[in-house]
Amino acid sequence: MKYPHLFEPITIGNTFFRNRLFASPTGPQNMTYEGFPTPDICTLYELKAMGGCASVCVGEGIVDSKFGQSNYFHTHLDDPMGKPHFSALARSIYRHGAVAVMELQHPGASAKMSRDREGVAYSSVDMMTRYGYEAKEMPPEIIERTIKAFGSAALMLKQSGFGMVLVHGGHGWLISQFLSPEVNKRKDEWGGSFENRMRLPLAIVAEIKKQCGRDFPVEFRMSGTECTETGYDIQEGIKIAKALDGKVDIIHVSTGSHEDDESFYITHPTMFLEEGCNVKYAAAIKKHVSTPVATVGALVEPAMMEEIIASGQADIVEGAREYICDPFFPRKAREGRDEDIRKCMRCLSCFSTLINHGFFSCAINPVTSNETEILYDNEKPVPKKVLVAGGGMGGMQAAITAAERGHQVILCEKSDRLGGVLLCEEKVPFKSRLKDHIAYQERELARTGVDVRLNTEVTPEYASSIGADVIIAAIGAVQSVPPIPGIGGENVMSAEEAYMNIDKVGNKVVILGGGLVGSELALYLDMNGKDVTVLEMLPELNFGENFLHGRGLFYELRRRKVAIELSTKALKIEKDGVAGEKDGEQRLFRADTVIYATGMKPLRQEAAALGECAGEFHQIGDCLVPNNIQAATSAGFQAARDIGRYFR
C-alpha cells in the first residue's frame, strides 16, 4: 500500500475506525423548518462515507435551542421529534462503513437568535459582543442546564446510531469563552484560575460519559492557539490539552476564532497560506498527551498526510473542504490513484455559497449539493452527437459530463491549450491548484473519450459541417476596455497581458479596478517586487459572490501594505501615470505601467451565431454572463446533463 500509516485502522474506546482520514464538521443549512436534516443533507454526508472516510462529522448541532442558537439554520438536538431524521442521517453514513459523528456546540455570546427571541445571550462573563449587544454572565443554574443539554444531545445521537460526538471547544464559541484567560475572569468556581476555567469543558465531557457510557467516544475540538492579539497562545493550548488528556478520546487541534475576522482565515486557511499550515499546533500538543491527536487545515496531499502520521505529528488527519471538493479522496488515495484526486483550491467558494444561499457548493466539483440527483440517477438519456465550442472551465466540464452520460462528444478550442482565460494565472503561486485542476480535467477528457481538437475555432460553417445534434457554446469573453482617454498608450496593458508578461510590467504600477481580478493581480505583482496602487471607483472592493475569499485577499493585501484608493475615478492616463479624482480633488497617481482590470465583455453574438447549426443549443459560461469558475463549471455540468432527457 502506498500510504500504510494513513490507512492503518485505529480503535477509539470500543469504536473501530477503518483509517486515519476523518471528515471534520461542516454545518448544513438546507434543513427542515424545525432544524432537522433533509434527504439532501443525508446524501451530502453519505458520499463522504462512500468515498472512504473513517469518520464523517455533521457540524453545528445545537444542544440548547433556547439559549444557544446563533442563526436560523442550526441543527436542533434538543427536540425529540428530530430523532427519526437523525437516525436516517446516521444510517446514510454508517451503512457505508464510516462512523457517524455529530458536532455539539453552543455559541455562547454569539447566540444572536436566542438573544433576539429570549432577550439574553450568555457568555462566561458580561461582555460587549461584536454584534453590538451585551452578553450576560451565565448564571450557575444555566451552566448546569447547558452541561445537561450536552449530555442529553449526545445520548439522543447515540440512540439514533451515531458512533461518536465531537464537542466544539474552540473557535470562540461558549466553551472557548470559558477557557480564555483574557475573557473569563469570573470570581466563582467557573472562572479565574486555570482549574476553574477548565471546569465547564470537563463537566460537559463527564456528563456525556455518564449518559452514554464510558466507552462511547468523545472527540474534543479545541483551538491550539487563538491567533489573535488578545487570545491565548500555543503554551496555553498545551495546558488545555494536558487537562483533557485521558478524559476525552480524541483531542482535535484546530486554531483561531470565528469571532475574529482575520483569525477566521487561519482557522479556514486561504490559498495564500502554505499547505498544512496548522499542523505544527497539533504536533506541539501531541508531545504532551497520550490521547490520540487529530490535526486539520489546508491538507490535500496524501503524501503529506502520510508523513504527518508516520512522523508522529498527529494520529488522525481531518479535512473539511477537501471532502466537499472530492468525497472519494480516501478511496483514490488508498488505491494509489493520486492523479485522480480532485484537490481543493482553498478558494472558500463552498463556504461563501453556504452563507449566501444555504447550501454547500464547490468551484470545481459540480456534484456538490447535487448528490441526491447523482446518487439515485437511473436515467438512460438518448445518445446524441455533441459539439462543445470552447475549452475553458465550462466547456471542459460540459464535455466530460456529456461523455460520461453516453454521448459522442467533440470539444474544440481555438488556441493550442485547454483552460481558457485562466491559463494566464498558471504561474501565480497561490493559484497552483488551479493549474492542477486544469490538468485533472484534461485527464478526465482523455478518460471519457472526448475528441479534443485544439487550434480549431468553431465558426457557423465549421459547426454545420460537424452535423452535431447538440451544440454547447462556451467561447468565453474578452476583457472590457474602459473608455478612458489614453487607454491605448504604450504604458497600458490588460490584466491578462500583465499576468502573461510580468517582465514587461514596470516597477511602479497602477491597476484600474478593485474587483477580484484586479486585487489578485495586485497581490501577485506585489509578491514580485512591484510597487502597486489599486484604483477603485466604488467605496469598497468588489469581490462578487465569493466574499469570503475576497476578505481573505483583502487582509493579505493589507498585510503586505498594498495601496488601495477607493472612491477614486480615473480621468485620464498619461505617460507618467493616471490622473484621478478622489473626494472632489484631482491628483496624479504615478506609474510606469497602467493595467486595466475593469470586467469582461461576453462574446454573446459570436456564441449565438452557432445556435442555428444544431437542433439543440446551449449557451453557457462567460459568453452568456461573465462570472467565476464555480458558475462556469456548474453551467457546463447542468447543460450536459440536460442533453437527451425527455419527460413526457
C-alpha positions as CSV (number, residue, x, y, z in Angstrom):
1,M,0.0,0.0,0.0
2,K,1.3,3.4,-0.9
3,Y,0.2,5.1,2.3
4,P,0.3,2.4,5.0
5,H,0.2,4.7,8.0
6,L,-2.7,6.7,6.6
7,F,-4.8,3.6,6.1
8,E,-3.9,1.8,9.3
9,P,-7.1,1.3,11.4
10,I,-7.5,2.9,14.8
11,T,-9.8,1.9,17.7
12,I,-11.1,4.7,19.9
13,G,-12.9,3.4,23.0
14,N,-14.7,0.3,21.6
15,T,-15.2,2.0,18.2
16,F,-13.3,0.9,15.2
17,F,-12.2,3.4,12.6
18,R,-11.1,2.0,9.3
19,N,-8.3,4.5,8.6
20,R,-6.9,7.9,9.8
21,L,-8.9,10.1,7.4
22,F,-11.7,11.8,9.2
23,A,-14.2,14.3,7.6
24,S,-14.3,17.2,10.1
25,P,-17.5,19.0,10.9
26,T,-19.3,21.0,8.2
27,G,-22.6,22.6,9.0
28,P,-25.5,22.3,6.6
29,Q,-28.3,24.9,6.4
30,N,-30.8,23.5,3.9
31,M,-32.7,21.6,6.7
32,T,-36.3,21.5,7.7
33,Y,-38.1,24.4,9.4
34,E,-37.7,22.6,12.7
35,G,-33.9,22.3,12.3
36,F,-33.8,18.6,11.2
37,P,-31.7,17.1,8.4
38,T,-33.3,16.6,5.0
39,P,-32.7,13.8,2.5
40,D,-30.4,16.1,0.6
41,I,-28.3,16.6,3.7
42,C,-28.2,12.8,4.2
43,T,-26.8,12.2,0.7
44,L,-24.3,15.1,1.2
45,Y,-22.7,13.2,4.0
46,E,-23.4,9.8,2.6
47,L,-21.0,10.4,-0.3
48,K,-18.1,11.1,2.2
49,A,-18.8,7.7,3.8
50,M,-19.0,6.0,0.4
51,G,-15.7,7.8,-0.5
52,G,-13.9,6.0,2.3
53,C,-13.6,8.4,5.2
54,A,-13.4,6.6,8.5
55,S,-15.4,9.2,10.3
56,V,-18.0,11.6,8.9
57,C,-18.9,14.6,11.1
58,V,-22.0,16.7,10.7
59,G,-21.5,20.2,12.0
60,E,-23.3,22.8,14.1
61,G,-25.6,20.6,16.2
62,I,-27.1,23.0,18.8
63,V,-27.6,21.4,22.2
64,D,-29.8,24.2,23.6
65,S,-32.0,25.9,21.0
66,K,-33.4,28.3,23.6
67,F,-30.2,29.9,24.7
68,G,-27.7,28.6,22.2
69,Q,-28.9,29.5,18.7
70,S,-26.9,32.0,16.6
71,N,-28.8,31.8,13.4
72,Y,-31.9,30.3,11.8
73,F,-30.1,27.4,10.2
74,H,-28.7,25.3,13.1
75,T,-29.5,21.7,13.6
76,H,-31.6,21.3,16.8
77,L,-30.6,18.4,19.0
78,D,-33.0,19.1,21.9
79,D,-36.2,18.3,20.2
80,P,-37.3,14.6,20.4
81,M,-39.2,14.9,17.2
82,G,-35.9,15.0,15.4
83,K,-34.8,11.5,16.3
84,P,-36.1,9.8,13.1
85,H,-34.4,12.4,11.0
86,F,-31.1,12.0,12.8
87,S,-31.4,8.2,12.6
88,A,-31.8,8.5,8.8
89,L,-28.7,10.7,8.7
90,A,-26.7,8.3,10.8
91,R,-27.8,5.3,8.7
92,S,-26.8,7.1,5.5
93,I,-23.2,7.2,6.9
94,Y,-22.7,4.0,8.9
95,R,-24.2,1.7,6.2
96,H,-21.1,2.5,4.1
97,G,-18.6,1.6,6.9
98,A,-17.9,5.0,8.3
99,V,-18.6,6.2,11.9
100,A,-21.3,8.8,12.0
101,V,-20.4,11.8,14.2
102,M,-22.2,15.0,15.2
103,E,-20.6,18.2,16.4
104,L,-22.2,19.5,19.7
105,Q,-21.9,23.2,20.1
106,H,-23.2,26.3,21.9
107,P,-22.3,29.7,20.6
108,G,-22.5,31.5,23.9
109,A,-22.2,35.2,23.4
110,S,-22.8,34.8,19.7
111,A,-26.3,33.3,20.2
112,K,-27.9,36.2,18.2
113,M,-31.1,34.4,17.6
114,S,-31.6,33.4,21.2
115,R,-30.8,36.9,22.3
116,D,-33.5,38.3,19.9
117,R,-36.0,35.8,21.0
118,E,-35.3,35.4,24.7
119,G,-33.8,38.8,25.4
120,V,-30.5,37.4,26.6
121,A,-27.3,35.8,25.3
122,Y,-25.0,34.2,27.8
123,S,-21.2,34.1,28.0
124,S,-18.7,33.3,30.7
125,V,-18.8,37.0,31.8
126,D,-20.6,40.2,31.0
127,M,-19.2,41.3,27.7
128,M,-20.0,43.5,24.7
129,T,-20.2,41.4,21.5
130,R,-19.1,42.2,18.0
131,Y,-22.8,42.3,17.1
132,G,-23.5,45.4,19.2
133,Y,-25.3,43.9,22.2
134,E,-24.1,42.9,25.7
135,A,-24.0,39.2,26.6
136,K,-24.6,38.4,30.2
137,E,-22.6,36.3,32.6
138,M,-24.1,32.8,32.5
139,P,-25.5,32.0,36.0
140,P,-24.7,28.7,37.7
141,E,-28.2,27.3,37.1
142,I,-27.9,27.9,33.3
143,I,-24.4,26.4,33.4
144,E,-25.9,23.3,34.9
145,R,-28.7,23.4,32.2
146,T,-26.0,23.6,29.5
147,I,-24.0,20.7,30.8
148,K,-27.1,18.5,30.9
149,A,-28.0,19.6,27.4
150,F,-24.7,18.4,26.0
151,G,-25.2,15.0,27.7
152,S,-28.8,14.7,26.5
153,A,-27.9,15.6,23.0
154,A,-25.1,13.0,22.9
155,L,-27.5,10.3,24.2
156,M,-30.1,11.1,21.6
157,L,-27.5,10.8,18.9
158,K,-26.1,7.6,20.3
159,Q,-29.6,6.1,20.3
160,S,-30.0,7.4,16.7
161,G,-27.0,5.4,15.5
162,F,-24.2,8.0,15.8
163,G,-20.9,6.3,16.9
164,M,-19.2,9.4,18.4
165,V,-19.8,13.0,19.2
166,L,-17.5,16.0,18.8
167,V,-17.6,18.7,21.5
168,H,-16.8,22.0,20.0
169,G,-14.5,23.7,22.5
170,G,-12.7,26.1,20.1
171,H,-13.1,29.0,17.7
172,G,-14.5,31.5,20.1
173,W,-17.8,29.7,21.0
174,L,-19.1,29.2,24.5
175,I,-16.5,26.7,25.8
176,S,-13.8,28.9,24.4
177,Q,-15.3,31.9,26.2
178,F,-14.9,29.9,29.5
179,L,-11.4,28.6,28.6
180,S,-10.0,32.0,27.7
181,P,-7.8,33.6,30.4
182,E,-8.4,37.0,28.8
183,V,-12.2,36.7,28.8
184,N,-13.1,34.5,31.7
185,K,-12.3,36.5,34.9
186,R,-15.3,35.2,36.9
187,K,-15.0,35.2,40.6
188,D,-16.8,31.9,41.3
189,E,-15.8,28.3,40.7
190,W,-16.4,28.6,36.9
191,G,-13.7,31.1,36.2
192,G,-10.5,32.9,37.1
193,S,-7.9,30.2,37.7
194,F,-6.9,27.7,35.1
195,E,-8.6,24.9,37.0
196,N,-11.9,26.9,37.2
197,R,-11.8,27.7,33.5
198,M,-11.4,24.0,32.7
199,R,-14.4,23.1,34.9
200,L,-17.1,23.6,32.2
201,P,-15.5,21.5,29.4
202,L,-14.5,18.7,31.8
203,A,-18.0,18.7,33.3
204,I,-19.6,18.5,29.8
205,V,-17.3,15.5,28.9
206,A,-18.1,13.8,32.2
207,E,-21.9,14.3,31.6
208,I,-21.7,12.8,28.1
209,K,-19.8,9.8,29.5
210,K,-22.3,9.5,32.3
211,Q,-25.3,9.4,30.0
212,C,-23.7,7.5,27.1
213,G,-21.3,5.2,28.8
214,R,-17.5,5.5,29.3
215,D,-16.8,3.6,26.0
216,F,-18.8,6.0,23.9
217,P,-16.0,8.1,22.3
218,V,-15.9,11.9,22.7
219,E,-13.8,14.0,20.3
220,F,-12.9,17.4,21.7
221,R,-12.2,20.2,19.2
222,M,-10.0,23.0,20.6
223,S,-8.1,25.9,19.3
224,G,-4.4,25.1,19.8
225,T,-3.9,28.9,19.7
226,E,-6.4,31.6,19.0
227,C,-4.1,33.5,16.8
228,T,-5.2,36.9,18.0
229,E,-3.6,39.7,20.0
230,T,-5.9,39.1,22.9
231,G,-6.3,35.3,22.6
232,Y,-4.3,32.6,24.1
233,D,-1.1,31.1,22.6
234,I,0.1,27.5,22.0
235,Q,1.5,27.3,25.5
236,E,-2.0,27.8,26.9
237,G,-3.3,25.4,24.3
238,I,-0.9,22.7,25.6
239,K,-2.1,23.3,29.1
240,I,-5.7,22.8,28.0
241,A,-4.8,19.6,26.1
242,K,-3.0,18.2,29.1
243,A,-6.1,18.8,31.3
244,L,-8.2,17.0,28.7
245,D,-5.7,14.1,28.4
246,G,-7.3,10.8,29.4
247,K,-10.7,12.3,29.8
248,V,-11.6,12.7,26.1
249,D,-10.9,10.1,23.4
250,I,-9.6,12.4,20.7
251,I,-8.0,15.8,21.0
252,H,-8.9,17.6,17.8
253,V,-6.5,20.5,17.4
254,S,-7.8,23.4,15.2
255,T,-6.8,27.0,15.6
256,G,-8.2,30.6,15.6
257,S,-11.6,32.1,16.3
258,H,-14.7,32.7,14.2
259,E,-15.2,35.8,16.3
260,D,-12.1,37.5,14.9
261,D,-12.3,38.3,11.2
262,E,-8.6,37.8,10.4
263,S,-8.2,34.7,12.6
264,F,-11.1,33.2,10.7
265,Y,-8.7,32.9,7.7
266,I,-6.3,30.8,9.7
267,T,-9.0,28.5,11.0
268,H,-10.0,28.1,7.4
269,P,-6.7,28.6,5.6
270,T,-6.8,30.7,2.5
271,M,-4.9,29.8,-0.7
272,F,-2.4,32.4,0.5
273,L,-1.1,30.2,3.3
274,E,1.1,27.1,3.0
275,E,-0.1,23.5,2.9
276,G,-0.7,22.1,6.3
277,C,-0.1,25.5,8.0
278,N,-1.8,24.4,11.2
279,V,-0.2,21.0,11.7
280,K,2.5,22.5,13.9
281,Y,0.0,23.2,16.7
282,A,-1.2,19.6,16.8
283,A,2.4,18.4,16.7
284,A,3.3,20.6,19.7
285,I,0.3,19.3,21.7
286,K,0.9,15.6,20.8
287,K,4.3,15.8,22.6
288,H,2.5,16.3,25.9
289,V,-0.5,13.9,25.8
290,S,-1.2,10.2,25.3
291,T,-4.7,10.7,23.9
292,P,-4.9,10.4,20.1
293,V,-4.4,13.8,18.4
294,A,-6.1,15.0,15.2
295,T,-4.9,17.8,13.0
296,V,-6.9,19.8,10.5
297,G,-6.5,22.6,7.9
298,A,-5.1,23.0,4.4
299,L,-4.4,19.4,3.8
300,V,-4.9,17.9,0.4
301,E,-1.8,15.9,-0.5
302,P,-2.0,12.3,0.6
303,A,1.8,12.1,0.8
304,M,1.9,15.0,3.3
305,M,-0.9,13.3,5.3
306,E,1.1,10.1,5.4
307,E,4.2,11.9,6.7
308,I,2.2,13.6,9.4
309,I,1.0,10.2,10.7
310,A,4.3,8.4,10.1
311,S,6.4,11.1,11.8
312,G,4.1,11.2,14.9
313,Q,2.9,14.7,14.4
314,A,-0.7,13.5,14.8
315,D,-2.6,10.3,14.9
316,I,-5.6,11.4,12.7
317,V,-5.8,13.8,9.7
318,E,-9.1,15.6,9.3
319,G,-10.4,17.6,6.4
320,A,-13.5,19.6,5.6
321,R,-13.2,21.4,2.3
322,E,-11.2,18.6,0.6
323,Y,-14.1,16.2,1.1
324,I,-16.5,18.7,-0.2
325,C,-14.3,19.0,-3.3
326,D,-13.7,15.3,-3.6
327,P,-15.6,13.0,-1.2
328,F,-13.8,10.0,-2.8
329,F,-10.4,11.3,-1.8
330,P,-9.7,8.4,0.6
331,R,-10.6,5.6,-1.8
332,K,-8.5,7.2,-4.5
333,A,-5.5,7.6,-2.2
334,R,-5.8,4.0,-0.9
335,E,-5.8,2.7,-4.4
336,G,-2.7,4.8,-5.3
337,R,-4.7,7.0,-7.7
338,D,-3.2,10.3,-6.7
339,E,-3.7,11.9,-10.1
340,D,-7.4,11.1,-10.0
341,I,-7.9,13.2,-6.8
342,R,-9.7,16.5,-7.3
343,K,-7.7,18.8,-5.0
344,C,-9.3,21.7,-3.1
345,M,-8.1,25.1,-4.3
346,R,-9.0,26.7,-0.9
347,C,-11.0,29.4,-2.7
348,L,-13.7,29.4,0.0
349,S,-16.4,29.2,-2.6
350,C,-18.1,26.4,-0.7
351,F,-18.3,28.5,2.5
352,S,-19.4,31.7,0.7
353,T,-22.2,29.8,-1.1
354,L,-23.3,28.3,2.2
355,I,-23.7,31.7,3.7
356,N,-25.2,33.3,0.6
357,H,-27.6,30.5,-0.3
358,G,-27.8,28.0,2.5
359,F,-26.1,25.0,0.8
360,F,-22.5,24.0,0.0
361,S,-21.2,24.3,-3.5
362,C,-17.7,23.7,-5.0
363,A,-16.0,25.8,-7.6
364,I,-14.6,22.7,-9.3
365,N,-16.9,19.8,-8.3
366,P,-20.4,20.2,-9.7
367,V,-21.7,17.2,-7.9
368,T,-21.5,19.0,-4.6
369,S,-25.1,19.7,-3.4
370,N,-26.4,17.7,-6.3
371,E,-25.6,14.4,-4.5
372,T,-29.2,13.2,-4.3
373,E,-29.8,13.6,-8.0
374,I,-26.5,11.9,-8.9
375,L,-26.6,9.1,-6.4
376,Y,-30.1,7.9,-7.4
377,D,-29.9,8.7,-11.1
378,N,-31.0,5.7,-13.1
379,E,-31.8,7.7,-16.3
380,K,-30.5,6.5,-19.7
381,P,-30.5,9.6,-21.8
382,V,-31.0,9.3,-25.6
383,P,-27.4,9.3,-27.1
384,K,-26.5,12.4,-29.1
385,K,-23.6,13.8,-31.0
386,V,-22.4,16.8,-29.1
387,L,-20.1,19.7,-30.2
388,V,-18.7,21.8,-27.4
389,A,-17.2,25.1,-28.6
390,G,-14.6,26.4,-26.1
391,G,-12.1,24.6,-23.9
392,G,-12.4,26.8,-20.8
393,M,-13.8,25.7,-17.4
394,G,-17.4,25.4,-18.6
395,G,-16.6,23.8,-21.9
396,M,-14.3,21.1,-20.4
397,Q,-16.9,20.2,-17.7
398,A,-19.7,20.1,-20.3
399,A,-17.7,17.7,-22.5
400,I,-16.7,15.4,-19.6
401,T,-20.3,15.2,-18.2
402,A,-21.8,14.6,-21.7
403,A,-19.3,11.9,-22.4
404,E,-19.9,10.2,-19.1
405,R,-23.6,10.1,-19.9
406,G,-23.0,8.2,-23.1
407,H,-22.9,10.9,-25.7
408,Q,-20.4,11.2,-28.6
409,V,-18.5,14.4,-27.8
410,I,-16.2,16.7,-29.8
411,L,-14.5,19.6,-27.9
412,C,-13.0,22.4,-30.0
413,E,-10.6,25.0,-28.6
414,K,-9.3,27.8,-30.9
415,S,-6.0,28.1,-29.0
416,D,-3.3,25.4,-28.6
417,R,-4.2,24.7,-24.9
418,L,-7.2,24.0,-22.7
419,G,-8.0,26.2,-19.8
420,G,-9.4,29.3,-21.3
421,V,-8.7,32.7,-19.9
422,L,-7.4,31.2,-16.6
423,L,-4.3,30.0,-18.3
424,C,-2.8,33.4,-17.8
425,E,-2.7,32.7,-14.0
426,E,-0.8,29.5,-14.1
427,K,2.4,31.0,-12.7
428,V,0.7,32.6,-9.8
429,P,1.9,30.8,-6.6
430,F,-1.4,31.0,-4.7
431,K,-3.2,29.6,-7.8
432,S,-1.2,26.5,-8.2
433,R,-4.2,24.3,-7.5
434,L,-5.9,25.9,-10.5
435,K,-3.2,24.5,-12.7
436,D,-3.6,21.1,-11.1
437,H,-7.4,21.3,-11.8
438,I,-6.9,22.0,-15.5
439,A,-4.5,19.0,-15.7
440,Y,-7.1,16.9,-13.9
441,Q,-9.8,17.9,-16.4
442,E,-7.5,17.1,-19.3
443,R,-7.1,13.6,-17.9
444,E,-10.8,13.3,-17.4
445,L,-11.4,14.3,-21.1
446,A,-9.0,11.5,-22.1
447,R,-10.6,9.0,-19.8
448,T,-14.1,9.7,-21.1
449,G,-13.0,9.5,-24.7
450,V,-13.8,13.1,-25.7
451,D,-12.5,14.0,-29.2
452,V,-10.4,17.1,-28.3
453,R,-9.5,19.4,-31.2
454,L,-7.1,22.2,-30.4
455,N,-6.3,25.1,-32.7
456,T,-9.9,24.8,-34.0
457,E,-12.2,27.8,-34.0
458,V,-15.9,26.9,-34.2
459,T,-17.5,29.1,-36.8
460,P,-21.1,28.5,-38.0
461,E,-19.7,26.9,-41.1
462,Y,-17.5,24.5,-39.1
463,A,-20.3,23.7,-36.7
464,S,-22.7,22.9,-39.6
465,S,-20.1,20.6,-41.1
466,I,-19.9,18.5,-37.9
467,G,-23.5,17.5,-38.1
468,A,-24.0,17.6,-34.3
469,D,-27.3,17.1,-32.6
470,V,-26.3,19.4,-29.8
471,I,-24.0,22.4,-29.6
472,I,-22.8,23.9,-26.4
473,A,-21.3,27.3,-26.8
474,A,-18.7,28.1,-24.1
475,I,-16.5,30.5,-26.0
476,G,-15.9,32.9,-23.1
477,A,-15.4,36.6,-23.0
478,V,-12.8,39.3,-23.7
479,Q,-11.5,42.0,-21.4
480,S,-13.6,45.1,-21.3
481,V,-11.6,48.2,-22.2
482,P,-12.7,51.2,-20.2
483,P,-13.4,54.4,-22.2
484,I,-10.7,56.5,-20.6
485,P,-8.5,58.9,-22.5
486,G,-5.1,57.5,-23.0
487,I,-6.2,53.8,-22.7
488,G,-4.4,53.0,-25.9
489,G,-1.0,54.2,-24.7
490,E,2.2,52.2,-24.7
491,N,2.3,52.2,-20.9
492,V,-1.1,50.5,-20.7
493,M,-2.0,46.8,-20.8
494,S,-4.8,44.5,-19.8
495,A,-4.8,42.3,-16.6
496,E,-4.4,39.2,-18.8
497,E,-1.4,40.7,-20.6
498,A,0.1,41.6,-17.3
499,Y,-0.2,38.0,-16.0
500,M,1.3,36.6,-19.2
501,N,4.1,39.2,-19.5
502,I,5.1,40.2,-16.0
503,D,8.6,41.0,-17.2
504,K,7.1,43.9,-19.3
505,V,5.4,45.4,-16.2
506,G,7.2,48.4,-14.8
507,N,8.3,48.7,-11.2
508,K,5.5,51.2,-10.3
509,V,2.1,50.1,-11.2
510,V,-1.5,51.4,-11.1
511,I,-4.3,48.9,-11.5
512,L,-7.7,50.2,-12.6
513,G,-10.4,48.1,-11.0
514,G,-10.7,46.7,-7.5
515,G,-12.6,43.6,-8.3
516,L,-11.3,40.1,-7.8
517,V,-9.1,40.1,-10.9
518,G,-7.5,43.4,-10.1
519,S,-7.0,42.7,-6.5
520,E,-5.5,39.2,-7.1
521,L,-3.2,40.8,-9.7
522,A,-2.1,43.4,-7.3
523,L,-1.1,40.8,-4.8
524,Y,0.8,38.8,-7.5
525,L,2.7,41.9,-8.6
526,D,3.5,42.9,-5.1
527,M,4.9,39.4,-4.5
528,N,7.1,40.1,-7.4
529,G,8.5,43.3,-6.0
530,K,6.3,45.8,-7.8
531,D,5.0,48.9,-6.1
532,V,1.3,48.7,-6.7
533,T,-1.7,51.0,-6.3
534,V,-5.3,49.9,-6.9
535,L,-7.8,52.5,-8.0
536,E,-11.5,51.6,-7.5
537,M,-14.5,53.8,-8.2
538,L,-16.7,52.2,-5.6
539,P,-16.3,52.9,-1.8
540,E,-15.2,49.3,-1.3
541,L,-13.5,46.5,-3.2
542,N,-16.0,44.3,-5.1
543,F,-15.4,40.5,-4.8
544,G,-18.7,39.2,-6.0
545,E,-20.4,36.1,-4.7
546,N,-17.2,34.6,-3.2
547,F,-16.9,37.3,-0.5
548,L,-15.0,35.1,2.0
549,H,-12.1,34.6,-0.5
550,G,-12.3,38.3,-1.1
551,R,-12.0,39.2,2.5
552,G,-9.0,36.9,2.9
553,L,-7.5,38.5,-0.1
554,F,-8.1,42.0,1.3
555,Y,-6.4,41.0,4.6
556,E,-3.4,39.7,2.6
557,L,-3.2,43.0,0.6
558,R,-3.4,44.9,3.9
559,R,-0.7,42.8,5.5
560,R,1.6,43.5,2.5
561,K,0.6,47.2,2.6
562,V,-0.6,47.3,-1.0
563,A,-2.0,50.8,-1.6
564,I,-5.8,50.8,-2.3
565,E,-7.5,54.0,-3.3
566,L,-11.3,53.7,-3.0
567,S,-14.0,56.1,-4.4
568,T,-11.4,57.1,-7.0
569,K,-12.2,57.7,-10.6
570,A,-9.6,57.5,-13.3
571,L,-9.9,60.6,-15.6
572,K,-7.0,60.2,-18.0
573,I,-4.0,58.0,-18.5
574,E,-0.8,60.0,-19.0
575,K,2.8,59.0,-19.7
576,D,3.7,59.2,-16.1
577,G,0.6,57.7,-14.5
578,V,-3.1,58.1,-14.0
579,A,-4.9,61.4,-13.4
580,G,-7.7,60.6,-11.0
581,E,-10.3,62.2,-8.8
582,K,-11.0,61.4,-5.2
583,D,-13.1,63.3,-2.8
584,G,-13.6,66.1,-5.3
585,E,-9.8,66.6,-5.7
586,Q,-7.7,65.7,-8.7
587,R,-4.3,64.1,-8.3
588,L,-1.7,62.1,-10.3
589,F,-1.1,58.5,-9.4
590,R,2.3,57.9,-10.8
591,A,3.0,54.7,-12.6
592,D,5.4,53.1,-15.1
593,T,2.6,50.8,-16.2
594,V,-1.2,51.1,-16.0
595,I,-3.2,47.9,-16.0
596,Y,-7.0,47.8,-16.5
597,A,-9.0,45.1,-14.8
598,T,-12.5,46.5,-15.4
599,G,-14.5,43.4,-16.2
600,M,-15.2,41.1,-19.1
601,K,-17.3,41.6,-22.3
602,P,-19.2,38.4,-23.1
603,L,-19.0,37.1,-26.7
604,R,-22.8,36.7,-26.8
605,Q,-23.3,37.4,-30.5
606,E,-20.5,35.1,-31.6
607,A,-21.9,32.3,-29.4
608,A,-25.5,32.9,-30.6
609,A,-24.4,32.6,-34.2
610,L,-23.9,28.9,-33.6
611,G,-27.5,28.5,-32.4
612,E,-28.9,27.6,-35.8
613,C,-26.3,24.9,-36.5
614,A,-28.0,22.1,-34.4
615,G,-31.4,21.2,-33.2
616,E,-30.4,21.7,-29.5
617,F,-28.3,24.6,-28.4
618,H,-26.9,25.7,-25.0
619,Q,-25.0,29.0,-24.4
620,I,-23.1,28.8,-21.1
621,G,-20.4,30.5,-19.0
622,D,-18.8,33.8,-19.7
623,C,-20.2,34.1,-23.2
624,L,-23.6,34.4,-21.6
625,V,-22.8,36.2,-18.3
626,P,-19.2,36.6,-17.1
627,N,-18.8,35.0,-13.7
628,N,-16.5,32.8,-11.7
629,I,-15.1,29.2,-12.0
630,Q,-18.0,27.8,-10.0
631,A,-20.6,29.3,-12.2
632,A,-18.9,28.0,-15.4
633,T,-18.4,24.5,-14.0
634,S,-21.9,24.3,-12.8
635,A,-23.4,25.6,-16.1
636,G,-21.4,23.1,-18.1
637,F,-22.4,20.2,-15.9
638,Q,-26.1,21.0,-16.0
639,A,-26.2,21.7,-19.7
640,A,-24.6,18.4,-20.4
641,R,-27.0,16.6,-18.0
642,D,-30.0,18.1,-19.8
643,I,-29.0,16.5,-23.1
644,G,-31.2,13.7,-24.2
645,R,-33.5,14.0,-21.2
646,Y,-37.2,13.9,-22.1
647,F,-40.2,13.7,-19.7
648,R,-43.5,13.0,-21.5
